[in-house]
Amino acid sequence: MLIICPKCQSDNSRKLSLIYQENVTHSTSTVRGSIGSKSAAAYKNQTNTTPLGKIAAPPEKPKSNIILILKTIFITWIGIIVFTVFKALAMIELLMFVVFPIYLFWALRKNILYSRKYPRLYKKWDNSFMCQRCGTIFDSLES
């Protein structure tokens, strides 16, 4: 199957996932040191992406709901502690009982909607190509 760019009509195109793999490097390094008889080692995993790799990157994976819930519970817990220390300030009450539940609802709703949309976005990315002549990113179904 010949894939032709819809913008410049060139057949010199490559799959986005392949371009992404070629422009991302993963490296692991180890640093060792010692002072007297004590020694230590540090390990570092690093991912470097070229500008072309960033353009060809897949859609971001949705964040975990558990982290979002724990973050909100922790902030609410801090609010309860501050609430008891300062003995019922009106702004802290408003923050605890109105703003945090609204934030939690909004954040969970946004996360759930994106989680449903992510498989479609990933499939579209996986079926996309980039023209090597003009740089246009297009879906293989368009051509």
Secondary structure, 3 states (H helix, E strand, C coil): CCCCCCCCCCCCEEEHHHHHHHCEEEEEEEEEEEECCEEEEEEEEEEEECHHHHHCCCCCCCCCHHHHHHHHHHHHHHHHHHHHHCCCCHHHHHHHHHHHHHHHHHHHHHHHHHHHHHHHHHHHHHCEEEECCCCCEEECCCC
